[in-house]
Amino acid sequence: MTEPPQSKTKLVSSLRALAIQMREVAVEMEYYGGFSVIAHHGKELFGASCLALEWADAIAEDPDLPEHT
């Protein structure tokens, strides 16, 4: 298991980096998948990346979540 993030800022940064990576892979899946199920999964992965970005924004904006160090 990985270490927990040391701060809210680090968690938000990690989620955003994950979302970016997911989007890059999703685009590749759509491109190489053509009209196959792989392309469909790429679209799903892109949608999931949008959720990860929404979560990152929600965490960053939540004043009730403390900034741990």
C-alpha positions in Angstrom: 0.0 0.0 0.0 1.2 3.5 -0.7 1.8 6.2 1.8 -1.2 8.5 2.5 -0.9 12.1 1.2 0.8 14.4 3.6 -1.5 17.3 2.8 -4.8 18.3 1.2 -2.8 20.1 -1.5 -0.8 16.9 -2.3 -4.0 14.9 -2.5 -5.6 17.4 -4.9 -2.4 17.4 -6.9 -2.3 13.6 -7.1 -6.0 13.4 -8.2 -5.3 16.0 -10.9 -2.2 14.2 -12.2 -4.2 10.9 -12.2 -7.0 12.6 -14.2 -4.5 13.9 -16.8 -3.0 10.5 -17.2 -6.4 8.9 -17.6 -7.3 11.4 -20.3 -4.1 10.7 -22.2 -4.7 7.0 -22.1 -8.4 7.5 -23.0 -7.5 9.5 -26.1 -5.1 6.7 -27.2 -7.7 4.1 -26.6 -10.2 6.0 -28.7 -7.7 6.6 -31.5 -6.4 3.0 -31.7 -9.7 1.4 -30.9 -11.5 2.8 -33.9 -15.1 1.5 -33.6 -14.3 -1.3 -31.3 -15.1 -1.8 -27.6 -11.6 -0.4 -26.8 -12.7 3.0 -28.1 -15.9 2.7 -26.1 -13.9 2.0 -23.0 -11.7 5.0 -23.8 -14.7 7.2 -23.7 -15.7 5.7 -20.4 -12.2 6.4 -19.1 -12.4 10.0 -20.2 -15.6 10.3 -18.3 -14.0 8.9 -15.2 -11.2 11.4 -15.6 -13.8 14.2 -15.4 -15.0 12.8 -12.1 -11.5 12.7 -10.7 -11.1 16.4 -11.6 -14.4 17.2 -10.0 -13.3 15.4 -6.8 -10.0 17.3 -6.8 -11.9 20.6 -7.1 -14.3 19.7 -4.4 -11.5 18.7 -2.0 -9.5 21.9 -2.8 -12.6 24.1 -2.2 -13.9 22.4 1.0 -13.1 24.7 3.9 -14.0 21.9 6.4 -11.1 19.7 5.2 -8.0 20.7 7.1 -4.6 21.0 5.5 -2.5 18.3 7.2 1.2 18.4 7.2 
